[in-house]
């Protein structure tokens, strides 16, 4: 189904020699009116979740490492959808330019 996602937050950049640290805190909203599976609309499958989203990005030359935690702080879940637990995301990036 179609979903709407909105993210906002604040970050700070702290530089030490070749290193840059960027702490971030924000909120992430995920809203979905209904699920669609194999062209079938699943009724009563609305989900709205607001996450608290603290993270840190560390940059060294052309490499960055980011870790974030998404903690649900408000949930409205209908039908057979499950309530969300907090979860971690991590990424490692190399910049080619």
Order of alpha helices (4+ residues) and beta strands (2+ residues): beta-beta-beta-beta-beta-beta-beta-beta
